[in-house]
């Protein structure tokens, strides 16, 4: 996978700068295509504390049976030790329509097709309702 191009002359200054606002308000969603949206979610999963082994399961727009990304969420418990949950993420970068109950229901119905290993959590990541920042 290729990195997302960044039009910044000095990345050190960008990293040192304090971020403000939420990511959803700082992104021009109409300039983000489906693949870049999936890459953004993939990067968020890879950086999330307690998440391990993020995987891009299918190519963008592939007939993926409602799965795009996978990650294992690891939890530490003082009584029982470490436990792991497999999380499947369905990415929906739709700017002109909403995710419906039927879309979610279809994804839940297809969870058994994604095994093994067993799927414990389904996340539907969406850009629905996002508007470009002026």
TORPA-4810 file (N, C-alpha, C, O; in nm, 3 decimals):
<nodes>
NODE_1_0.083_-0.117_0.000_0.000_0.000_0.000_0.088_0.124_0.000_0.190_0.129_0.068_X
NODE_2_0.048_0.220_-0.074_0.122_0.344_-0.085_0.075_0.442_0.022_-0.044_0.443_0.056_X
NODE_3_0.165_0.525_0.076_0.123_0.626_0.173_0.040_0.734_0.108_0.050_0.759_-0.013_X
NODE_4_-0.042_0.799_0.188_-0.120_0.912_0.140_-0.025_1.030_0.122_0.048_1.063_0.215_X
NODE_5_-0.025_1.094_0.005_0.064_1.209_-0.013_0.023_1.325_0.079_-0.095_1.353_0.096_X
NODE_6_0.122_1.391_0.136_0.099_1.503_0.226_0.169_1.625_0.168_0.289_1.622_0.145_X
NODE_7_0.093_1.731_0.144_0.147_1.853_0.086_0.189_1.948_0.199_0.126_2.052_0.221_X
NODE_8_0.297_1.911_0.270_0.348_1.990_0.380_0.499_2.000_0.362_0.566_1.897_0.350_X
NODE_9_0.555_2.121_0.361_0.698_2.134_0.337_0.785_2.081_0.451_0.895_2.032_0.425_X
NODE_10_0.739_2.088_0.576_0.819_2.045_0.688_0.732_1.963_0.783_0.654_2.018_0.860_X
NODE_11_0.745_1.831_0.777_0.664_1.743_0.860_0.694_1.760_1.008_0.605_1.740_1.091_X
NODE_12_0.816_1.796_1.044_0.851_1.816_1.185_0.766_1.927_1.247_0.721_1.914_1.361_X
NODE_13_0.744_2.036_1.173_0.659_2.143_1.224_0.515_2.097_1.238_0.446_2.134_1.334_X
NODE_14_0.469_2.017_1.144_0.333_1.965_1.151_0.315_1.876_1.273_0.215_1.887_1.344_X
NODE_15_0.411_1.788_1.299_0.404_1.698_1.413_0.409_1.776_1.544_0.340_1.741_1.639_X
NODE_16_0.490_1.881_1.550_0.505_1.960_1.671_0.384_2.048_1.698_0.361_2.088_1.813_X
NODE_17_0.306_2.080_1.597_0.191_2.168_1.615_0.082_2.098_1.694_0.059_1.978_1.678_X
NODE_18_0.015_2.172_1.777_-0.097_2.117_1.854_-0.220_2.109_1.766_-0.261_2.208_1.705_X
NODE_19_-0.277_1.991_1.759_-0.398_1.973_1.679_-0.517_2.035_1.752_-0.523_2.034_1.875_X
NODE_20_-0.610_2.087_1.677_-0.731_2.142_1.737_-0.852_2.092_1.660_-0.844_2.067_1.539_X
NODE_21_-0.963_2.078_1.730_-1.085_2.031_1.665_-1.082_1.881_1.646_-0.981_1.815_1.671_X
NODE_22_-1.193_1.827_1.602_-1.203_1.685_1.574_-1.160_1.660_1.431_-1.171_1.748_1.346_X
NODE_23_-1.112_1.539_1.405_-1.068_1.504_1.269_-1.180_1.524_1.169_-1.155_1.569_1.057_X
NODE_24_-1.302_1.491_1.207_-1.412_1.501_1.112_-1.440_1.645_1.071_-1.492_1.669_0.962_X
NODE_25_-1.406_1.741_1.157_-1.429_1.880_1.120_-1.313_1.937_1.041_-1.327_2.040_0.975_X
NODE_26_-1.197_1.872_1.047_-1.079_1.925_0.979_-1.060_1.866_0.840_-0.975_1.913_0.764_X
NODE_27_-1.136_1.765_0.806_-1.120_1.701_0.676_-1.223_1.751_0.576_-1.339_1.772_0.610_X
NODE_28_-1.178_1.770_0.455_-1.269_1.801_0.346_-1.313_1.665_0.289_-1.247_1.609_0.202_X
NODE_29_-1.425_1.613_0.340_-1.468_1.477_0.308_-1.490_1.458_0.158_-1.470_1.347_0.107_X
NODE_30_-1.531_1.560_0.087_-1.554_1.543_-0.056_-1.422_1.522_-0.132_-1.425_1.475_-0.246_X
NODE_31_-1.310_1.557_-0.073_-1.180_1.537_-0.137_-1.120_1.400_-0.101_-1.013_1.364_-0.151_X
NODE_32_-1.187_1.324_-0.015_-1.140_1.193_0.028_-1.216_1.087_-0.051_-1.339_1.077_-0.040_X
NODE_33_-1.144_1.007_-0.131_-1.212_0.901_-0.205_-1.227_0.777_-0.117_-1.182_0.777_-0.002_X
NODE_34_-1.290_0.673_-0.169_-1.318_0.553_-0.091_-1.191_0.486_-0.037_-1.186_0.445_0.078_X
NODE_35_-1.089_0.477_-0.122_-0.965_0.412_-0.079_-0.896_0.492_0.031_-0.847_0.435_0.128_X
NODE_36_-0.893_0.623_0.017_-0.830_0.706_0.121_-0.909_0.702_0.251_-0.851_0.708_0.359_X
NODE_37_-1.042_0.691_0.241_-1.122_0.677_0.362_-1.087_0.546_0.434_-1.068_0.545_0.555_X
NODE_38_-1.078_0.437_0.359_-1.040_0.310_0.419_-0.899_0.319_0.478_-0.874_0.265_0.586_X
NODE_39_-0.808_0.386_0.409_-0.671_0.402_0.459_-0.670_0.484_0.589_-0.595_0.453_0.682_X
NODE_40_-0.754_0.588_0.596_-0.765_0.668_0.718_-0.811_0.581_0.835_-0.754_0.587_0.944_X
NODE_41_-0.915_0.501_0.813_-0.966_0.414_0.918_-0.860_0.310_0.955_-0.841_0.280_1.073_X
NODE_42_-0.791_0.255_0.855_-0.683_0.159_0.880_-0.574_0.221_0.969_-0.528_0.158_1.064_X
NODE_43_-0.535_0.344_0.937_-0.432_0.413_1.017_-0.481_0.439_1.158_-0.404_0.425_1.253_X
NODE_44_-0.608_0.476_1.174_-0.664_0.497_1.308_-0.662_0.368_1.389_-0.630_0.369_1.508_X
NODE_45_-0.696_0.257_1.325_-0.692_0.128_1.394_-0.550_0.092_1.434_-0.527_0.043_1.545_X
NODE_46_-0.455_0.117_1.345_-0.315_0.085_1.374_-0.257_0.168_1.487_-0.167_0.122_1.558_X
NODE_47_-0.309_0.289_1.505_-0.259_0.378_1.610_-0.337_0.365_1.741_-0.295_0.419_1.843_X
NODE_48_-0.450_0.295_1.738_-0.535_0.287_1.857_-0.471_0.200_1.964_-0.421_0.091_1.936_X
NODE_49_-0.473_0.250_2.086_-0.418_0.176_2.198_-0.497_0.047_2.218_-0.620_0.048_2.218_X
NODE_50_-0.426_-0.063_2.235_-0.491_-0.192_2.258_-0.531_-0.264_2.131_-0.588_-0.373_2.138_X
NODE_51_-0.501_-0.207_2.015_-0.533_-0.273_1.889_-0.406_-0.328_1.826_-0.302_-0.261_1.823_X
NODE_52_-0.415_-0.451_1.777_-0.299_-0.517_1.718_-0.335_-0.580_1.585_-0.450_-0.616_1.561_X
NODE_53_-0.236_-0.591_1.499_-0.246_-0.661_1.371_-0.359_-0.611_1.282_-0.444_-0.690_1.240_X
NODE_54_-0.362_-0.482_1.254_-0.465_-0.435_1.159_-0.438_-0.494_1.021_-0.323_-0.506_0.978_X
NODE_55_-0.546_-0.530_0.952_-0.533_-0.589_0.819_-0.635_-0.526_0.726_-0.749_-0.498_0.764_X
NODE_56_-0.591_-0.504_0.604_-0.680_-0.459_0.497_-0.726_-0.586_0.429_-0.646_-0.651_0.360_X
NODE_57_-0.852_-0.625_0.446_-0.899_-0.755_0.401_-0.929_-0.762_0.252_-0.902_-0.864_0.188_X
NODE_58_-0.984_-0.656_0.197_-1.026_-0.658_0.058_-0.982_-0.529_-0.010_-0.957_-0.428_0.056_X
NODE_59_-0.973_-0.534_-0.142_-0.947_-0.411_-0.215_-1.072_-0.323_-0.212_-1.184_-0.373_-0.201_X
NODE_60_-1.051_-0.194_-0.223_-1.162_-0.101_-0.226_-1.258_-0.136_-0.339_-1.215_-0.169_-0.450_X
NODE_61_-1.387_-0.130_-0.310_-1.496_-0.161_-0.403_-1.501_-0.308_-0.445_-1.571_-0.341_-0.541_X
NODE_62_-1.430_-0.396_-0.375_-1.438_-0.539_-0.405_-1.569_-0.594_-0.348_-1.623_-0.538_-0.253_X
NODE_63_-1.621_-0.702_-0.406_-1.740_-0.764_-0.348_-1.701_-0.836_-0.220_-1.681_-0.958_-0.219_X
NODE_64_-1.688_-0.760_-0.112_-1.625_-0.807_0.011_-1.719_-0.867_0.114_-1.676_-0.898_0.225_X
NODE_65_-1.844_-0.883_0.080_-1.941_-0.937_0.175_-1.939_-0.856_0.304_-1.947_-0.912_0.414_X
NODE_66_-1.928_-0.724_0.290_-1.940_-0.630_0.401_-1.826_-0.636_0.500_-1.848_-0.629_0.621_X
NODE_67_-1.706_-0.649_0.453_-1.591_-0.637_0.542_-1.479_-0.569_0.466_-1.457_-0.596_0.348_X
NODE_68_-1.410_-0.482_0.533_-1.299_-0.412_0.470_-1.171_-0.428_0.550_-1.065_-0.459_0.494_X
NODE_69_-1.181_-0.408_0.680_-1.063_-0.407_0.766_-1.085_-0.500_0.885_-1.198_-0.531_0.922_X
NODE_70_-0.974_-0.544_0.943_-0.980_-0.629_1.061_-0.871_-0.585_1.156_-0.765_-0.538_1.114_X
NODE_71_-0.898_-0.600_1.285_-0.799_-0.570_1.388_-0.831_-0.656_1.509_-0.946_-0.695_1.529_X
NODE_72_-0.732_-0.685_1.590_-0.755_-0.754_1.716_-0.743_-0.654_1.829_-0.642_-0.585_1.843_X
NODE_73_-0.848_-0.646_1.910_-0.848_-0.558_2.026_-0.808_-0.641_2.148_-0.874_-0.738_2.182_X
NODE_74_-0.698_-0.601_2.211_-0.645_-0.673_2.326_-0.677_-0.595_2.452_-0.655_-0.475_2.461_X
NODE_75_-0.728_-0.667_2.550_-0.763_-0.606_2.678_-0.688_-0.678_2.790_-0.676_-0.800_2.790_X
NODE_76_-0.639_-0.600_2.884_-0.571_-0.653_3.000_-0.665_-0.647_3.119_-0.728_-0.544_3.144_X
NODE_77_-0.675_-0.756_3.191_-0.758_-0.764_3.310_-0.674_-0.823_3.421_-0.610_-0.926_3.402_X
NODE_78_-0.673_-0.759_3.537_-0.589_-0.806_3.647_-0.627_-0.945_3.695_-0.542_-1.018_3.745_X
NODE_79_-0.752_-0.982_3.680_-0.798_-1.112_3.728_-0.776_-1.224_3.627_-0.733_-1.333_3.664_X
NODE_80_-0.804_-1.197_3.501_-0.797_-1.305_3.402_-0.685_-1.288_3.300_-0.667_-1.375_3.214_X
NODE_81_-0.610_-1.181_3.307_-0.500_-1.160_3.213_-0.546_-1.094_3.084_-0.641_-1.016_3.083_X
NODE_82_-0.478_-1.127_2.977_-0.508_-1.065_2.847_-0.617_-1.144_2.774_-0.621_-1.267_2.780_X
NODE_83_-0.703_-1.071_2.706_-0.802_-1.134_2.618_-0.802_-1.056_2.486_-0.761_-0.940_2.481_X
NODE_84_-0.847_-1.123_2.382_-0.843_-1.063_2.249_-0.978_-1.079_2.181_-1.043_-1.182_2.194_X
NODE_85_-1.020_-0.975_2.110_-1.144_-0.977_2.033_-1.110_-0.944_1.888_-1.033_-0.851_1.862_X
NODE_86_-1.167_-1.018_1.795_-1.149_-0.986_1.654_-1.257_-0.885_1.614_-1.376_-0.907_1.636_X
NODE_87_-1.213_-0.775_1.556_-1.302_-0.667_1.515_-1.296_-0.656_1.363_-1.188_-0.648_1.304_X
NODE_88_-1.413_-0.657_1.299_-1.424_-0.632_1.155_-1.481_-0.493_1.138_-1.577_-0.455_1.205_X
NODE_89_-1.423_-0.416_1.047_-1.469_-0.280_1.020_-1.519_-0.272_0.877_-1.445_-0.300_0.783_X
NODE_90_-1.643_-0.233_0.862_-1.702_-0.209_0.730_-1.697_-0.059_0.707_-1.756_0.017_0.784_X
NODE_91_-1.628_-0.015_0.604_-1.613_0.127_0.574_-1.718_0.171_0.471_-1.733_0.108_0.366_X
NODE_92_-1.789_0.277_0.503_-1.891_0.332_0.413_-1.861_0.481_0.395_-1.899_0.563_0.479_X
NODE_93_-1.795_0.515_0.287_-1.767_0.656_0.257_-1.874_0.705_0.159_-1.850_0.716_0.039_X
NODE_94_-1.990_0.734_0.215_-2.104_0.778_0.137_-2.135_0.922_0.174_-2.167_0.951_0.289_X
NODE_95_-2.125_1.011_0.079_-2.152_1.152_0.106_-2.295_1.191_0.072_-2.343_1.296_0.116_X
NODE_96_-2.365_1.108_-0.006_-2.497_1.149_-0.051_-2.610_1.061_0.000_-2.726_1.088_-0.029_X
NODE_97_-2.579_0.957_0.076_-2.685_0.875_0.135_-2.641_0.824_0.270_-2.523_0.830_0.305_X
NODE_98_-2.736_0.776_0.346_-2.710_0.730_0.482_-2.701_0.578_0.488_-2.755_0.507_0.403_X
NODE_99_-2.632_0.530_0.589_-2.630_0.388_0.619_-2.765_0.355_0.682_-2.808_0.421_0.776_X
NODE_100_-2.829_0.253_0.629_-2.963_0.216_0.676_-2.957_0.100_0.774_-2.855_0.033_0.789_X
NODE_101_-3.069_0.076_0.840_-3.080_-0.041_0.927_-3.055_-0.168_0.846_-2.994_-0.263_0.897_X
NODE_102_-3.100_-0.171_0.722_-3.081_-0.287_0.636_-2.932_-0.310_0.607_-2.887_-0.425_0.604_X
NODE_103_-2.856_-0.203_0.584_-2.711_-0.216_0.562_-2.644_-0.281_0.682_-2.561_-0.371_0.667_X
NODE_104_-2.680_-0.235_0.800_-2.620_-0.290_0.923_-2.666_-0.434_0.943_-2.585_-0.521_0.977_X
NODE_105_-2.794_-0.459_0.923_-2.848_-0.594_0.938_-2.781_-0.692_0.842_-2.748_-0.804_0.880_X
NODE_106_-2.761_-0.650_0.718_-2.692_-0.734_0.618_-2.549_-0.766_0.663_-2.503_-0.880_0.651_X
NODE_107_-2.480_-0.666_0.715_-2.343_-0.688_0.762_-2.342_-0.786_0.880_-2.256_-0.874_0.886_X
NODE_108_-2.435_-0.772_0.972_-2.443_-0.863_1.086_-2.474_-1.006_1.040_-2.420_-1.102_1.094_X
NODE_109_-2.560_-1.019_0.942_-2.597_-1.150_0.889_-2.477_-1.219_0.827_-2.465_-1.341_0.835_X
NODE_110_-2.388_-1.143_0.766_-2.273_-1.199_0.695_-2.154_-1.228_0.786_-2.052_-1.279_0.739_X
NODE_111_-2.164_-1.197_0.915_-2.049_-1.215_1.004_-1.995_-1.358_1.004_-1.874_-1.378_1.013_X
NODE_112_-2.082_-1.458_0.994_-2.035_-1.596_0.997_-1.950_-1.631_0.874_-1.872_-1.725_0.878_X
NODE_113_-1.966_-1.556_0.764_-1.887_-1.580_0.642_-1.741_-1.536_0.661_-1.654_-1.576_0.582_X
NODE_114_-1.713_-1.456_0.761_-1.579_-1.400_0.781_-1.493_-1.487_0.872_-1.378_-1.452_0.901_X
NODE_115_-1.547_-1.598_0.918_-1.476_-1.684_1.011_-1.414_-1.802_0.937_-1.464_-1.837_0.830_X
NODE_116_-1.309_-1.864_0.988_-1.238_-1.833_1.110_-1.137_-1.721_1.091_-1.109_-1.684_0.977_X
NODE_117_-1.082_-1.668_1.196_-1.122_-1.684_1.336_-1.255_-1.615_1.363_-1.301_-1.535_1.282_X
NODE_118_-1.317_-1.646_1.475_-1.447_-1.588_1.507_-1.443_-1.435_1.513_-1.343_-1.376_1.553_X
NODE_119_-1.552_-1.374_1.473_-1.566_-1.228_1.479_-1.644_-1.194_1.605_-1.751_-1.249_1.630_X
NODE_120_-1.588_-1.103_1.684_-1.652_-1.064_1.809_-1.723_-0.930_1.799_-1.823_-0.907_1.868_X
NODE_121_-1.672_-0.841_1.713_-1.724_-0.704_1.707_-1.733_-0.662_1.561_-1.642_-0.689_1.482_X
NODE_122_-1.842_-0.594_1.526_-1.857_-0.532_1.395_-1.867_-0.382_1.414_-1.947_-0.334_1.496_X
NODE_123_-1.787_-0.307_1.341_-1.793_-0.161_1.342_-1.826_-0.115_1.200_-1.763_-0.160_1.104_X
NODE_124_-1.922_-0.026_1.187_-1.951_0.037_1.060_-1.897_0.179_1.069_-1.954_0.263_1.137_X
NODE_125_-1.786_0.204_0.999_-1.723_0.335_0.998_-1.777_0.412_0.877_-1.770_0.363_0.764_X
NODE_126_-1.829_0.531_0.901_-1.894_0.603_0.792_-1.860_0.751_0.794_-1.829_0.809_0.898_X
NODE_127_-1.868_0.810_0.677_-1.850_0.954_0.664_-1.985_1.020_0.636_-1.991_1.138_0.601_X
NODE_128_-2.093_0.946_0.651_-2.228_0.996_0.625_-2.253_1.122_0.706_-2.222_1.129_0.824_X
NODE_129_-2.310_1.218_0.639_-2.347_1.341_0.708_-2.234_1.439_0.727_-2.254_1.548_0.779_X
NODE_130_-2.112_1.401_0.685_-1.998_1.491_0.699_-2.006_1.597_0.590_-2.051_1.571_0.478_X
NODE_131_-1.964_1.714_0.623_-1.961_1.823_0.528_-1.822_1.884_0.525_-1.755_1.890_0.628_X
NODE_132_-1.777_1.928_0.409_-1.644_1.990_0.400_-1.635_2.113_0.489_-1.732_2.188_0.503_X
NODE_133_-1.519_2.132_0.547_-1.494_2.251_0.625_-1.473_2.369_0.532_-1.393_2.360_0.439_X
NODE_134_-1.542_2.480_0.556_-1.525_2.596_0.466_-1.386_2.655_0.474_-1.356_2.752_0.406_X
</nodes>
